[in-house]
Amino acid sequence: MIRDDVVSALLGMNVPARVLEDFPELPADAEGLLIYGSQARQDAGPDSDLDVLALVTTQRPSTDAGYVHVSYYTRKQLSTGIGTLFGAHLKRDAKIIWDRHGYLTRAVEDMDEVDTKRLLARARSLSELFTSLERDLPKYLPGLLRQARYLLRSCLYAQAIADGAPCFSVRELAVRHEDPCLTSLLASRQPGEATTSDLEQCLSRLRRIIGEFPPSEHGSLEATVVNEWGRPSDILSMAFMALGVTGKTSDYAEVEKILL
C-alpha cells in the first residue's frame, strides 16, 4: 500500500490533514498498518500526534515526521505484546488501515487481558533505575525522564484497568485524578528541554502508585548495562533506552520485546 492510499484512508477516518502532511513513505517490507491512541479514538487535542504501528519483516527503530510517529514491529516483536498493557491498548483502540496477510488483525485479536498486579510489580522493579540519580544526572536526564513518563503512564493505565474503568487517555486520567498537570507532564509532544522538575514530578506520582523504589543493584545506568550485558533482561532494556542508545521517542519498539 503506497503512502497516498494510506493518507486517503486516514483522511476518511477524520484524521486532520495537517497531521498527515509529513506522513512518511512505508518501507518495502511493510505487511500491515494500524493507528492507535487519541487519533484512533477520535479524542485528539490540537497538538496530538498520530501513533502508527507498521508490521515489517526487519526490525528497525521508530521514526518521527512532523506529527506522525511510526513504530515498526516484526511479527516476533508484536507477539510479545500478548498479556501486556500495550497489547490491551491496541485491542481497545487500534484501527487497522491495511493488513496484507491478515496477521495484524489476528495479532490484535489475540491480545489478552492484563494482569495489573504483575504489571505494577514489574514497574516497581524497573524503578530501581531512578535510585542512582546522583550519578546519572544531568548526563542522562532526557532518557530518565522519558522512562519515568513511560512507567507513570503505564501504571496509571494499569490502575484504571484494575479499577474496572479502562482508559488510555492522559487527558481523561488527569480529570479522574483531579491532577490537571498530568496532561502536559505526560504529553507525547513536549515543548522544551527535559527538566529535573518534570522528572521529580513524574517520580513523586509514580511513588504514590507503586511505593518506594527498590535500591539500584548496580549503582548507575552505565553500571547496569555493563553488569547485565550478556543476560538480556527488562532492566537492561530500560537502561538502554534511558541511556539513549535505542532512539529518542518510542517507549515500545526500540527493543526486542514489549516490556509492559
CORTA-V789451 format. One line per field, one symbol per residue. psi: psi as a letter, one per 40 degrees, with the letter a starting at -180 (. if undefined). A space follows every 10 residues. Layout:
psi: ???
This chain:
psi: hidddddddd deefhiddde dehiiiideh eihiiiaddd effiideiih hhhhhiehhi iiihhbehhh hhhiddddde eheidddddd dddihhdhgd eeddddddde hiihgddddd ddddddedee efdddeiedf dddddddddd dddddddddd ddeegihfhd ddddddefgd dddddeidhh daiiiddddd ddddddddde aiiiihdeei dddddddehe ghiddddddd ddeedeaddh ddeeieihd.
